[in-house]
Amino acid sequence: MNESGIDITNQYSKTVNEFLGQNFSYVITVCDGAKERCPVFPGKYNAIHWSIEDPASAEGTENERINVFRRVRQNILERVNHFVSNLDE
């Protein structure tokens, strides 16, 4: 993410408990494992699933694995941009 100018130093994985009581318009899962294990959020929301490769399971040389992370990052960026640009339609 640093390559893209995004500092994620203070980011961490969160449990669903940290979001209890919050309302969501959309819940987007980004890998098949998350879709299967993702808890159901209370309330009404639009569930969306994007089947995106899990870069953590990439194999090969360090450079090959880094390239998988880059490809996945780009895929997510493109999907988010498309999603956001179509929200008002």
PDB file of N, CA, C and O in Angstrom:
ATOM      1  N   MET A   1       0.834  -1.185   0.000  1.00  0.00           N
ATOM      2  CA  MET A   1       0.000   0.000   0.000  1.00  0.00           C
ATOM      3  C   MET A   1       0.875   1.242   0.000  1.00  0.00           C
ATOM      4  O   MET A   1       0.506   2.274  -0.561  1.00  0.00           O
ATOM      5  N   ASN A   2       2.023   1.136   0.626  1.00  0.00           N
ATOM      6  CA  ASN A   2       2.954   2.257   0.645  1.00  0.00           C
ATOM      7  C   ASN A   2       3.329   2.681  -0.768  1.00  0.00           C
ATOM      8  O   ASN A   2       3.508   3.870  -1.032  1.00  0.00           O
ATOM      9  N   GLU A   3       3.450   1.715  -1.683  1.00  0.00           N
ATOM     10  CA  GLU A   3       3.747   2.037  -3.084  1.00  0.00           C
ATOM     11  C   GLU A   3       2.682   2.944  -3.687  1.00  0.00           C
ATOM     12  O   GLU A   3       2.963   3.722  -4.599  1.00  0.00           O
ATOM     13  N   SER A   4       1.452   2.841  -3.173  1.00  0.00           N
ATOM     14  CA  SER A   4       0.345   3.645  -3.685  1.00  0.00           C
ATOM     15  C   SER A   4       0.149   4.925  -2.890  1.00  0.00           C
ATOM     16  O   SER A   4      -0.794   5.680  -3.129  1.00  0.00           O
ATOM     17  N   GLY A   5       1.054   5.164  -1.936  1.00  0.00           N
ATOM     18  CA  GLY A   5       0.967   6.372  -1.133  1.00  0.00           C
ATOM     19  C   GLY A   5      -0.064   6.284  -0.014  1.00  0.00           C
ATOM     20  O   GLY A   5      -0.534   7.307   0.482  1.00  0.00           O
ATOM     21  N   ILE A   6      -0.415   5.062   0.384  1.00  0.00           N
ATOM     22  CA  ILE A   6      -1.396   4.857   1.448  1.00  0.00           C
ATOM     23  C   ILE A   6      -0.696   4.256   2.655  1.00  0.00           C
ATOM     24  O   ILE A   6      -0.103   3.180   2.576  1.00  0.00           O
ATOM     25  N   ASP A   7      -0.773   4.969   3.776  1.00  0.00           N
ATOM     26  CA  ASP A   7      -0.149   4.503   5.012  1.00  0.00           C
ATOM     27  C   ASP A   7      -1.140   3.642   5.797  1.00  0.00           C
ATOM     28  O   ASP A   7      -2.170   4.138   6.253  1.00  0.00           O
ATOM     29  N   ILE A   8      -0.829   2.359   5.952  1.00  0.00           N
ATOM     30  CA  ILE A   8      -1.700   1.465   6.705  1.00  0.00           C
ATOM     31  C   ILE A   8      -1.028   1.005   8.002  1.00  0.00           C
ATOM     32  O   ILE A   8      -1.403  -0.014   8.583  1.00  0.00           O
ATOM     33  N   THR A   9      -0.048   1.759   8.435  1.00  0.00           N
ATOM     34  CA  THR A   9       0.713   1.399   9.623  1.00  0.00           C
ATOM     35  C   THR A   9      -0.175   1.111  10.823  1.00  0.00           C
ATOM     36  O   THR A   9       0.070   0.148  11.549  1.00  0.00           O
ATOM     37  N   ASN A  10      -1.191   1.919  11.045  1.00  0.00           N
ATOM     38  CA  ASN A  10      -2.028   1.763  12.231  1.00  0.00           C
ATOM     39  C   ASN A  10      -3.304   0.966  11.967  1.00  0.00           C
ATOM     40  O   ASN A  10      -4.200   0.940  12.811  1.00  0.00           O
ATOM     41  N   GLN A  11      -3.396   0.323  10.818  1.00  0.00           N
ATOM     42  CA  GLN A  11      -4.572  -0.495  10.508  1.00  0.00           C
ATOM     43  C   GLN A  11      -4.399  -1.890  11.088  1.00  0.00           C
ATOM     44  O   GLN A  11      -3.274  -2.360  11.253  1.00  0.00           O
ATOM     45  N   TYR A  12      -5.498  -2.550  11.394  1.00  0.00           N
ATOM     46  CA  TYR A  12      -5.453  -3.905  11.927  1.00  0.00           C
ATOM     47  C   TYR A  12      -6.748  -4.628  11.579  1.00  0.00           C
ATOM     48  O   TYR A  12      -7.759  -3.995  11.275  1.00  0.00           O
ATOM     49  N   SER A  13      -6.712  -5.947  11.625  1.00  0.00           N
ATOM     50  CA  SER A  13      -7.917  -6.736  11.390  1.00  0.00           C
ATOM     51  C   SER A  13      -8.876  -6.501  12.534  1.00  0.00           C
ATOM     52  O   SER A  13      -8.475  -6.435  13.696  1.00  0.00           O
ATOM     53  N   LYS A  14     -10.142  -6.375  12.198  1.00  0.00           N
ATOM     54  CA  LYS A  14     -11.160  -6.086  13.202  1.00  0.00           C
ATOM     55  C   LYS A  14     -12.176  -7.224  13.247  1.00  0.00           C
ATOM     56  O   LYS A  14     -12.428  -7.893  12.245  1.00  0.00           O
ATOM     57  N   THR A  15     -12.748  -7.428  14.419  1.00  0.00           N
ATOM     58  CA  THR A  15     -13.812  -8.414  14.548  1.00  0.00           C
ATOM     59  C   THR A  15     -15.142  -7.726  14.310  1.00  0.00           C
ATOM     60  O   THR A  15     -15.244  -6.502  14.384  1.00  0.00           O
ATOM     61  N   VAL A  16     -16.145  -8.511  14.030  1.00  0.00           N
ATOM     62  CA  VAL A  16     -17.476  -7.960  13.807  1.00  0.00           C
ATOM     63  C   VAL A  16     -17.985  -7.232  15.049  1.00  0.00           C
ATOM     64  O   VAL A  16     -18.802  -6.318  14.933  1.00  0.00           O
ATOM     65  N   ASN A  17     -17.524  -7.616  16.217  1.00  0.00           N
ATOM     66  CA  ASN A  17     -17.972  -6.975  17.461  1.00  0.00           C
ATOM     67  C   ASN A  17     -17.680  -5.482  17.487  1.00  0.00           C
ATOM     68  O   ASN A  17     -18.398  -4.721  18.136  1.00  0.00           O
ATOM     69  N   GLU A  18     -16.651  -5.063  16.801  1.00  0.00           N
ATOM     70  CA  GLU A  18     -16.305  -3.640  16.766  1.00  0.00           C
ATOM     71  C   GLU A  18     -17.319  -2.824  15.964  1.00  0.00           C
ATOM     72  O   GLU A  18     -17.313  -1.595  16.028  1.00  0.00           O
ATOM     73  N   PHE A  19     -18.182  -3.494  15.216  1.00  0.00           N
ATOM     74  CA  PHE A  19     -19.143  -2.801  14.361  1.00  0.00           C
ATOM     75  C   PHE A  19     -20.589  -2.979  14.810  1.00  0.00           C
ATOM     76  O   PHE A  19     -21.509  -2.481  14.161  1.00  0.00           O
ATOM     77  N   LEU A  20     -20.789  -3.681  15.910  1.00  0.00           N
ATOM     78  CA  LEU A  20     -22.152  -3.894  16.397  1.00  0.00           C
ATOM     79  C   LEU A  20     -22.813  -2.556  16.708  1.00  0.00           C
ATOM     80  O   LEU A  20     -22.189  -1.655  17.270  1.00  0.00           O
ATOM     81  N   GLY A  21     -24.057  -2.444  16.342  1.00  0.00           N
ATOM     82  CA  GLY A  21     -24.799  -1.209  16.571  1.00  0.00           C
ATOM     83  C   GLY A  21     -24.661  -0.186  15.462  1.00  0.00           C
ATOM     84  O   GLY A  21     -25.338   0.842  15.483  1.00  0.00           O
ATOM     85  N   GLN A  22     -23.793  -0.450  14.492  1.00  0.00           N
ATOM     86  CA  GLN A  22     -23.630   0.467  13.366  1.00  0.00           C
ATOM     87  C   GLN A  22     -24.498  -0.013  12.202  1.00  0.00           C
ATOM     88  O   GLN A  22     -24.715  -1.212  12.025  1.00  0.00           O
ATOM     89  N   ASN A  23     -24.979   0.925  11.429  1.00  0.00           N
ATOM     90  CA  ASN A  23     -25.761   0.594  10.246  1.00  0.00           C
ATOM     91  C   ASN A  23     -24.877   0.633   9.005  1.00  0.00           C
ATOM     92  O   ASN A  23     -23.974   1.463   8.898  1.00  0.00           O
ATOM     93  N   PHE A  24     -25.146  -0.261   8.081  1.00  0.00           N
ATOM     94  CA  PHE A  24     -24.385  -0.330   6.840  1.00  0.00           C
ATOM     95  C   PHE A  24     -25.332  -0.296   5.659  1.00  0.00           C
ATOM     96  O   PHE A  24     -26.380  -0.942   5.681  1.00  0.00           O
ATOM     97  N   SER A  25     -24.975   0.445   4.639  1.00  0.00           N
ATOM     98  CA  SER A  25     -25.725   0.412   3.391  1.00  0.00           C
ATOM     99  C   SER A  25     -25.309  -0.803   2.571  1.00  0.00           C
ATOM    100  O   SER A  25     -26.137  -1.441   1.922  1.00  0.00           O
ATOM    101  N   TYR A  26     -24.018  -1.114   2.610  1.00  0.00           N
ATOM    102  CA  TYR A  26     -23.463  -2.225   1.853  1.00  0.00           C
ATOM    103  C   TYR A  26     -22.463  -2.983   2.709  1.00  0.00           C
ATOM    104  O   TYR A  26     -21.742  -2.397   3.517  1.00  0.00           O
ATOM    105  N   VAL A  27     -22.432  -4.289   2.519  1.00  0.00           N
ATOM    106  CA  VAL A  27     -21.374  -5.132   3.079  1.00  0.00           C
ATOM    107  C   VAL A  27     -20.780  -5.869   1.889  1.00  0.00           C
ATOM    108  O   VAL A  27     -21.470  -6.621   1.200  1.00  0.00           O
ATOM    109  N   ILE A  28     -19.491  -5.644   1.655  1.00  0.00           N
ATOM    110  CA  ILE A  28     -18.823  -6.251   0.510  1.00  0.00           C
ATOM    111  C   ILE A  28     -17.762  -7.220   1.015  1.00  0.00           C
ATOM    112  O   ILE A  28     -16.844  -6.827   1.735  1.00  0.00           O
ATOM    113  N   THR A  29     -17.890  -8.482   0.638  1.00  0.00           N
ATOM    114  CA  THR A  29     -16.854  -9.461   0.927  1.00  0.00           C
ATOM    115  C   THR A  29     -15.984  -9.573  -0.317  1.00  0.00           C
ATOM    116  O   THR A  29     -16.469  -9.415  -1.437  1.00  0.00           O
ATOM    117  N   VAL A  30     -14.706  -9.845  -0.119  1.00  0.00           N
ATOM    118  CA  VAL A  30     -13.781  -9.803  -1.249  1.00  0.00           C
ATOM    119  C   VAL A  30     -13.042 -11.112  -1.508  1.00  0.00           C
ATOM    120  O   VAL A  30     -12.192 -11.174  -2.396  1.00  0.00           O
ATOM    121  N   CYS A  31     -13.349 -12.136  -0.760  1.00  0.00           N
ATOM    122  CA  CYS A  31     -12.771 -13.441  -1.089  1.00  0.00           C
ATOM    123  C   CYS A  31     -13.782 -14.502  -0.712  1.00  0.00           C
ATOM    124  O   CYS A  31     -14.632 -14.287   0.152  1.00  0.00           O
ATOM    125  N   ASP A  32     -13.686 -15.643  -1.360  1.00  0.00           N
ATOM    126  CA  ASP A  32     -14.674 -16.691  -1.162  1.00  0.00           C
ATOM    127  C   ASP A  32     -14.689 -17.184   0.283  1.00  0.00           C
ATOM    128  O   ASP A  32     -15.756 -17.485   0.820  1.00  0.00           O
ATOM    129  N   GLY A  33     -13.527 -17.271   0.915  1.00  0.00           N
ATOM    130  CA  GLY A  33     -13.474 -17.697   2.314  1.00  0.00           C
ATOM    131  C   GLY A  33     -14.220 -16.738   3.224  1.00  0.00           C
ATOM    132  O   GLY A  33     -14.923 -17.172   4.137  1.00  0.00           O
ATOM    133  N   ALA A  34     -14.079 -15.446   2.988  1.00  0.00           N
ATOM    134  CA  ALA A  34     -14.776 -14.447   3.796  1.00  0.00           C
ATOM    135  C   ALA A  34     -16.275 -14.545   3.579  1.00  0.00           C
ATOM    136  O   ALA A  34     -17.055 -14.387   4.518  1.00  0.00           O
ATOM    137  N   LYS A  35     -16.674 -14.804   2.356  1.00  0.00           N
ATOM    138  CA  LYS A  35     -18.109 -14.919   2.066  1.00  0.00           C
ATOM    139  C   LYS A  35     -18.712 -16.061   2.873  1.00  0.00           C
ATOM    140  O   LYS A  35     -19.814 -15.938   3.409  1.00  0.00           O
ATOM    141  N   GLU A  36     -17.984 -17.171   2.957  1.00  0.00           N
ATOM    142  CA  GLU A  36     -18.483 -18.340   3.680  1.00  0.00           C
ATOM    143  C   GLU A  36     -18.460 -18.136   5.189  1.00  0.00           C
ATOM    144  O   GLU A  36     -19.360 -18.603   5.886  1.00  0.00           O
ATOM    145  N   ARG A  37     -17.454 -17.451   5.699  1.00  0.00           N
ATOM    146  CA  ARG A  37     -17.289 -17.303   7.146  1.00  0.00           C
ATOM    147  C   ARG A  37     -17.782 -15.974   7.684  1.00  0.00           C
ATOM    148  O   ARG A  37     -17.876 -15.800   8.899  1.00  0.00           O
ATOM    149  N   CYS A  38     -18.095 -15.041   6.814  1.00  0.00           N
ATOM    150  CA  CYS A  38     -18.465 -13.705   7.247  1.00  0.00           C
ATOM    151  C   CYS A  38     -19.760 -13.741   8.052  1.00  0.00           C
ATOM    152  O   CYS A  38     -20.761 -14.292   7.594  1.00  0.00           O
ATOM    153  N   PRO A  39     -19.746 -13.167   9.228  1.00  0.00           N
ATOM    154  CA  PRO A  39     -20.967 -13.168  10.029  1.00  0.00           C
ATOM    155  C   PRO A  39     -22.033 -12.288   9.396  1.00  0.00           C
ATOM    156  O   PRO A  39     -21.742 -11.413   8.581  1.00  0.00           O
ATOM    157  N   VAL A  40     -23.232 -12.533   9.779  1.00  0.00           N
ATOM    158  CA  VAL A  40     -24.341 -11.732   9.291  1.00  0.00           C
ATOM    159  C   VAL A  40     -24.442 -10.495  10.172  1.00  0.00           C
ATOM    160  O   VAL A  40     -24.556 -10.602  11.393  1.00  0.00           O
ATOM    161  N   PHE A  41     -24.399  -9.338   9.557  1.00  0.00           N
ATOM    162  CA  PHE A  41     -24.551  -8.096  10.297  1.00  0.00           C
ATOM    163  C   PHE A  41     -26.034  -7.884  10.567  1.00  0.00           C
ATOM    164  O   PHE A  41     -26.868  -8.153   9.703  1.00  0.00           O
ATOM    165  N   PRO A  42     -26.365  -7.407  11.756  1.00  0.00           N
ATOM    166  CA  PRO A  42     -27.774  -7.120  12.008  1.00  0.00           C
ATOM    167  C   PRO A  42     -28.234  -5.918  11.193  1.00  0.00           C
ATOM    168  O   PRO A  42     -27.432  -5.057  10.832  1.00  0.00           O
ATOM    169  N   GLY A  43     -29.497  -5.868  10.917  1.00  0.00           N
ATOM    170  CA  GLY A  43     -30.033  -4.734  10.178  1.00  0.00           C
ATOM    171  C   GLY A  43     -30.182  -5.039   8.706  1.00  0.00           C
ATOM    172  O   GLY A  43     -29.952  -6.158   8.247  1.00  0.00           O
ATOM    173  N   LYS A  44     -30.567  -4.028   7.994  1.00  0.00           N
ATOM    174  CA  LYS A  44     -30.833  -4.148   6.564  1.00  0.00           C
ATOM    175  C   LYS A  44     -29.669  -3.540   5.787  1.00  0.00           C
ATOM    176  O   LYS A  44     -29.262  -2.411   6.060  1.00  0.00           O
ATOM    177  N   TYR A  45     -29.139  -4.274   4.834  1.00  0.00           N
ATOM    178  CA  TYR A  45     -28.036  -3.795   4.010  1.00  0.00           C
ATOM    179  C   TYR A  45     -28.000  -4.596   2.719  1.00  0.00           C
ATOM    180  O   TYR A  45     -28.626  -5.650   2.613  1.00  0.00           O
ATOM    181  N   ASN A  46     -27.280  -4.101   1.764  1.00  0.00           N
ATOM    182  CA  ASN A  46     -27.062  -4.800   0.500  1.00  0.00           C
ATOM    183  C   ASN A  46     -25.773  -5.599   0.605  1.00  0.00           C
ATOM    184  O   ASN A  46     -24.705  -5.036   0.846  1.00  0.00           O
ATOM    185  N   ALA A  47     -25.871  -6.905   0.426  1.00  0.00           N
ATOM    186  CA  ALA A  47     -24.696  -7.774   0.463  1.00  0.00           C
ATOM    187  C   ALA A  47     -24.162  -7.941  -0.956  1.00  0.00           C
ATOM    188  O   ALA A  47     -24.903  -8.269  -1.883  1.00  0.00           O
ATOM    189  N   ILE A  48     -22.870  -7.710  -1.100  1.00  0.00           N
ATOM    190  CA  ILE A  48     -22.202  -7.835  -2.392  1.00  0.00           C
ATOM    191  C   ILE A  48     -20.976  -8.713  -2.191  1.00  0.00           C
ATOM    192  O   ILE A  48     -20.275  -8.589  -1.187  1.00  0.00           O
ATOM    193  N   HIS A  49     -20.720  -9.596  -3.144  1.00  0.00           N
ATOM    194  CA  HIS A  49     -19.516 -10.430  -3.062  1.00  0.00           C
ATOM    195  C   HIS A  49     -18.687 -10.262  -4.325  1.00  0.00           C
ATOM    196  O   HIS A  49     -19.186 -10.388  -5.443  1.00  0.00           O
ATOM    197  N   TRP A  50     -17.411  -9.975  -4.116  1.00  0.00           N
ATOM    198  CA  TRP A  50     -16.446  -9.931  -5.212  1.00  0.00           C
ATOM    199  C   TRP A  50     -15.487 -11.086  -5.000  1.00  0.00           C
ATOM    200  O   TRP A  50     -14.760 -11.106  -4.007  1.00  0.00           O
ATOM    201  N   SER A  51     -15.468 -12.034  -5.898  1.00  0.00           N
ATOM    202  CA  SER A  51     -14.568 -13.177  -5.773  1.00  0.00           C
ATOM    203  C   SER A  51     -13.172 -12.750  -6.225  1.00  0.00           C
ATOM    204  O   SER A  51     -12.870 -12.717  -7.418  1.00  0.00           O
ATOM    205  N   ILE A  52     -12.343 -12.429  -5.258  1.00  0.00           N
ATOM    206  CA  ILE A  52     -10.996 -11.935  -5.535  1.00  0.00           C
ATOM    207  C   ILE A  52      -9.984 -12.892  -4.914  1.00  0.00           C
ATOM    208  O   ILE A  52     -10.131 -13.334  -3.774  1.00  0.00           O
ATOM    209  N   GLU A  53      -8.982 -13.190  -5.678  1.00  0.00           N
ATOM    210  CA  GLU A  53      -7.900 -14.071  -5.231  1.00  0.00           C
ATOM    211  C   GLU A  53      -7.317 -13.591  -3.903  1.00  0.00           C
ATOM    212  O   GLU A  53      -7.127 -12.390  -3.707  1.00  0.00           O
ATOM    213  N   ASP A  54      -7.031 -14.526  -2.989  1.00  0.00           N
ATOM    214  CA  ASP A  54      -6.403 -14.183  -1.715  1.00  0.00           C
ATOM    215  C   ASP A  54      -4.890 -14.143  -1.922  1.00  0.00           C
ATOM    216  O   ASP A  54      -4.275 -15.195  -2.100  1.00  0.00           O
ATOM    217  N   PRO A  55      -4.277 -12.967  -1.902  1.00  0.00           N
ATOM    218  CA  PRO A  55      -2.843 -12.884  -2.183  1.00  0.00           C
ATOM    219  C   PRO A  55      -1.991 -13.552  -1.108  1.00  0.00           C
ATOM    220  O   PRO A  55      -0.838 -13.901  -1.363  1.00  0.00           O
ATOM    221  N   ALA A  56      -2.538 -13.734   0.081  1.00  0.00           N
ATOM    222  CA  ALA A  56      -1.773 -14.381   1.147  1.00  0.00           C
ATOM    223  C   ALA A  56      -1.460 -15.836   0.810  1.00  0.00           C
ATOM    224  O   ALA A  56      -0.539 -16.420   1.382  1.00  0.00           O
ATOM    225  N   SER A  57      -2.220 -16.427  -0.114  1.00  0.00           N
ATOM    226  CA  SER A  57      -1.972 -17.821  -0.481  1.00  0.00           C
ATOM    227  C   SER A  57      -1.062 -17.954  -1.707  1.00  0.00           C
ATOM    228  O   SER A  57      -0.853 -19.056  -2.213  1.00  0.00           O
ATOM    229  N   ALA A  58      -0.528 -16.832  -2.178  1.00  0.00           N
ATOM    230  CA  ALA A  58       0.342 -16.857  -3.358  1.00  0.00           C
ATOM    231  C   ALA A  58       1.619 -17.640  -3.073  1.00  0.00           C
ATOM    232  O   ALA A  58       2.166 -17.597  -1.971  1.00  0.00           O
ATOM    233  N   GLU A  59       2.070 -18.341  -4.079  1.00  0.00           N
ATOM    234  CA  GLU A  59       3.314 -19.101  -3.973  1.00  0.00           C
ATOM    235  C   GLU A  59       4.295 -18.594  -5.020  1.00  0.00           C
ATOM    236  O   GLU A  59       3.929 -17.863  -5.940  1.00  0.00           O
ATOM    237  N   GLY A  60       5.541 -18.996  -4.858  1.00  0.00           N
ATOM    238  CA  GLY A  60       6.568 -18.608  -5.810  1.00  0.00           C
ATOM    239  C   GLY A  60       7.656 -17.811  -5.118  1.00  0.00           C
ATOM    240  O   GLY A  60       7.778 -17.819  -3.893  1.00  0.00           O
ATOM    241  N   THR A  61       8.442 -17.124  -5.928  1.00  0.00           N
ATOM    242  CA  THR A  61       9.515 -16.305  -5.384  1.00  0.00           C
ATOM    243  C   THR A  61       8.909 -15.097  -4.672  1.00  0.00           C
ATOM    244  O   THR A  61       7.719 -14.817  -4.819  1.00  0.00           O
ATOM    245  N   GLU A  62       9.709 -14.400  -3.920  1.00  0.00           N
ATOM    246  CA  GLU A  62       9.217 -13.202  -3.238  1.00  0.00           C
ATOM    247  C   GLU A  62       8.667 -12.203  -4.253  1.00  0.00           C
ATOM    248  O   GLU A  62       7.612 -11.608  -4.032  1.00  0.00           O
ATOM    249  N   ASN A  63       9.371 -12.022  -5.349  1.00  0.00           N
ATOM    250  CA  ASN A  63       8.921 -11.083  -6.375  1.00  0.00           C
ATOM    251  C   ASN A  63       7.589 -11.529  -6.995  1.00  0.00           C
ATOM    252  O   ASN A  63       6.715 -10.701  -7.252  1.00  0.00           O
ATOM    253  N   GLU A  64       7.441 -12.822  -7.229  1.00  0.00           N
ATOM    254  CA  GLU A  64       6.181 -13.330  -7.786  1.00  0.00           C
ATOM    255  C   GLU A  64       5.025 -13.109  -6.804  1.00  0.00           C
ATOM    256  O   GLU A  64       3.930 -12.722  -7.214  1.00  0.00           O
ATOM    257  N   ARG A  65       5.266 -13.353  -5.510  1.00  0.00           N
ATOM    258  CA  ARG A  65       4.219 -13.142  -4.503  1.00  0.00           C
ATOM    259  C   ARG A  65       3.868 -11.658  -4.387  1.00  0.00           C
ATOM    260  O   ARG A  65       2.693 -11.312  -4.270  1.00  0.00           O
ATOM    261  N   ILE A  66       4.864 -10.786  -4.419  1.00  0.00           N
ATOM    262  CA  ILE A  66       4.613  -9.339  -4.362  1.00  0.00           C
ATOM    263  C   ILE A  66       3.761  -8.913  -5.557  1.00  0.00           C
ATOM    264  O   ILE A  66       2.865  -8.081  -5.420  1.00  0.00           O
ATOM    265  N   ASN A  67       4.042  -9.482  -6.721  1.00  0.00           N
ATOM    266  CA  ASN A  67       3.262  -9.137  -7.915  1.00  0.00           C
ATOM    267  C   ASN A  67       1.801  -9.574  -7.785  1.00  0.00           C
ATOM    268  O   ASN A  67       0.908  -8.911  -8.313  1.00  0.00           O
ATOM    269  N   VAL A  68       1.554 -10.679  -7.089  1.00  0.00           N
ATOM    270  CA  VAL A  68       0.174 -11.101  -6.847  1.00  0.00           C
ATOM    271  C   VAL A  68      -0.521 -10.055  -5.974  1.00  0.00           C
ATOM    272  O   VAL A  68      -1.652  -9.664  -6.264  1.00  0.00           O
ATOM    273  N   PHE A  69       0.140  -9.601  -4.913  1.00  0.00           N
ATOM    274  CA  PHE A  69      -0.441  -8.560  -4.062  1.00  0.00           C
ATOM    275  C   PHE A  69      -0.725  -7.291  -4.868  1.00  0.00           C
ATOM    276  O   PHE A  69      -1.767  -6.660  -4.688  1.00  0.00           O
ATOM    277  N   ARG A  70       0.177  -6.930  -5.730  1.00  0.00           N
ATOM    278  CA  ARG A  70      -0.032  -5.737  -6.568  1.00  0.00           C
ATOM    279  C   ARG A  70      -1.232  -5.915  -7.497  1.00  0.00           C
ATOM    280  O   ARG A  70      -2.041  -5.002  -7.662  1.00  0.00           O
ATOM    281  N   ARG A  71      -1.339  -7.089  -8.095  1.00  0.00           N
ATOM    282  CA  ARG A  71      -2.450  -7.354  -9.011  1.00  0.00           C
ATOM    283  C   ARG A  71      -3.789  -7.314  -8.261  1.00  0.00           C
ATOM    284  O   ARG A  71      -4.765  -6.746  -8.752  1.00  0.00           O
ATOM    285  N   VAL A  72      -3.825  -7.918  -7.079  1.00  0.00           N
ATOM    286  CA  VAL A  72      -5.050  -7.918  -6.278  1.00  0.00           C
ATOM    287  C   VAL A  72      -5.390  -6.502  -5.828  1.00  0.00           C
ATOM    288  O   VAL A  72      -6.555  -6.104  -5.861  1.00  0.00           O
ATOM    289  N   ARG A  73      -4.389  -5.742  -5.409  1.00  0.00           N
ATOM    290  CA  ARG A  73      -4.614  -4.345  -5.011  1.00  0.00           C
ATOM    291  C   ARG A  73      -5.231  -3.554  -6.157  1.00  0.00           C
ATOM    292  O   ARG A  73      -6.160  -2.775  -5.940  1.00  0.00           O
ATOM    293  N   GLN A  74      -4.732  -3.743  -7.360  1.00  0.00           N
ATOM    294  CA  GLN A  74      -5.255  -3.040  -8.528  1.00  0.00           C
ATOM    295  C   GLN A  74      -6.683  -3.480  -8.835  1.00  0.00           C
ATOM    296  O   GLN A  74      -7.528  -2.653  -9.180  1.00  0.00           O
ATOM    297  N   ASN A  75      -6.950  -4.759  -8.712  1.00  0.00           N
ATOM    298  CA  ASN A  75      -8.291  -5.287  -8.951  1.00  0.00           C
ATOM    299  C   ASN A  75      -9.287  -4.661  -7.976  1.00  0.00           C
ATOM    300  O   ASN A  75     -10.366  -4.230  -8.382  1.00  0.00           O
ATOM    301  N   ILE A  76      -8.934  -4.611  -6.703  1.00  0.00           N
ATOM    302  CA  ILE A  76      -9.822  -4.010  -5.699  1.00  0.00           C
ATOM    303  C   ILE A  76     -10.015  -2.529  -5.987  1.00  0.00           C
ATOM    304  O   ILE A  76     -11.137  -2.029  -5.904  1.00  0.00           O
ATOM    305  N   LEU A  77      -8.954  -1.824  -6.320  1.00  0.00           N
ATOM    306  CA  LEU A  77      -9.059  -0.397  -6.633  1.00  0.00           C
ATOM    307  C   LEU A  77     -10.043  -0.164  -7.784  1.00  0.00           C
ATOM    308  O   LEU A  77     -10.897   0.719  -7.708  1.00  0.00           O
ATOM    309  N   GLU A  78      -9.917  -0.954  -8.836  1.00  0.00           N
ATOM    310  CA  GLU A  78     -10.803  -0.803  -9.988  1.00  0.00           C
ATOM    311  C   GLU A  78     -12.251  -1.098  -9.612  1.00  0.00           C
ATOM    312  O   GLU A  78     -13.157  -0.383 -10.042  1.00  0.00           O
ATOM    313  N   ARG A  79     -12.480  -2.133  -8.821  1.00  0.00           N
ATOM    314  CA  ARG A  79     -13.839  -2.479  -8.417  1.00  0.00           C
ATOM    315  C   ARG A  79     -14.443  -1.405  -7.516  1.00  0.00           C
ATOM    316  O   ARG A  79     -15.612  -1.050  -7.672  1.00  0.00           O
ATOM    317  N   VAL A  80     -13.659  -0.889  -6.581  1.00  0.00           N
ATOM    318  CA  VAL A  80     -14.149   0.165  -5.690  1.00  0.00           C
ATOM    319  C   VAL A  80     -14.493   1.406  -6.503  1.00  0.00           C
ATOM    320  O   VAL A  80     -15.557   1.994  -6.311  1.00  0.00           O
ATOM    321  N   ASN A  81     -13.612   1.807  -7.399  1.00  0.00           N
ATOM    322  CA  ASN A  81     -13.878   2.983  -8.226  1.00  0.00           C
ATOM    323  C   ASN A  81     -15.147   2.807  -9.055  1.00  0.00           C
ATOM    324  O   ASN A  81     -15.952   3.732  -9.167  1.00  0.00           O
ATOM    325  N   HIS A  82     -15.326   1.634  -9.630  1.00  0.00           N
ATOM    326  CA  HIS A  82     -16.527   1.349 -10.420  1.00  0.00           C
ATOM    327  C   HIS A  82     -17.766   1.385  -9.517  1.00  0.00           C
ATOM    328  O   HIS A  82     -18.781   1.980  -9.877  1.00  0.00           O
ATOM    329  N   PHE A  83     -17.680   0.755  -8.356  1.00  0.00           N
ATOM    330  CA  PHE A  83     -18.801   0.718  -7.417  1.00  0.00           C
ATOM    331  C   PHE A  83     -19.206   2.134  -7.001  1.00  0.00           C
ATOM    332  O   PHE A  83     -20.384   2.489  -7.051  1.00  0.00           O
ATOM    333  N   VAL A  84     -18.233   2.930  -6.596  1.00  0.00           N
ATOM    334  CA  VAL A  84     -18.509   4.289  -6.123  1.00  0.00           C
ATOM    335  C   VAL A  84     -19.062   5.149  -7.257  1.00  0.00           C
ATOM    336  O   VAL A  84     -19.973   5.946  -7.034  1.00  0.00           O
ATOM    337  N   SER A  85     -18.532   5.003  -8.448  1.00  0.00           N
ATOM    338  CA  SER A  85     -19.002   5.824  -9.561  1.00  0.00           C
ATOM    339  C   SER A  85     -20.429   5.489  -9.976  1.00  0.00           C
ATOM    340  O   SER A  85     -21.083   6.290 -10.644  1.00  0.00           O
ATOM    341  N   ASN A  86     -20.914   4.321  -9.590  1.00  0.00           N
ATOM    342  CA  ASN A  86     -22.278   3.901  -9.956  1.00  0.00           C
ATOM    343  C   ASN A  86     -23.273   4.028  -8.806  1.00  0.00           C
ATOM    344  O   ASN A  86     -24.422   3.611  -8.952  1.00  0.00           O
ATOM    345  N   LEU A  87     -22.875   4.578  -7.693  1.00  0.00           N
ATOM    346  CA  LEU A  87     -23.773   4.692  -6.550  1.00  0.00           C
ATOM    347  C   LEU A  87     -24.970   5.594  -6.819  1.00  0.00           C
ATOM    348  O   LEU A  87     -26.062   5.332  -6.314  1.00  0.00           O
ATOM    349  N   ASP A  88     -24.788   6.632  -7.590  1.00  0.00           N
ATOM    350  CA  ASP A  88     -25.860   7.601  -7.832  1.00  0.00           C
ATOM    351  C   ASP A  88     -26.799   7.191  -8.959  1.00  0.00           C
ATOM    352  O   ASP A  88     -27.810   7.853  -9.194  1.00  0.00           O
ATOM    353  N   GLU A  89     -26.482   6.123  -9.645  1.00  0.00           N
ATOM    354  CA  GLU A  89     -27.318   5.721 -10.789  1.00  0.00           C
ATOM    355  C   GLU A  89     -28.575   5.017 -10.329  1.00  0.00           C
ATOM    356  O   GLU A  89     -29.392   4.611 -11.154  1.00  0.00           O
TER     357      GLU A  89
END
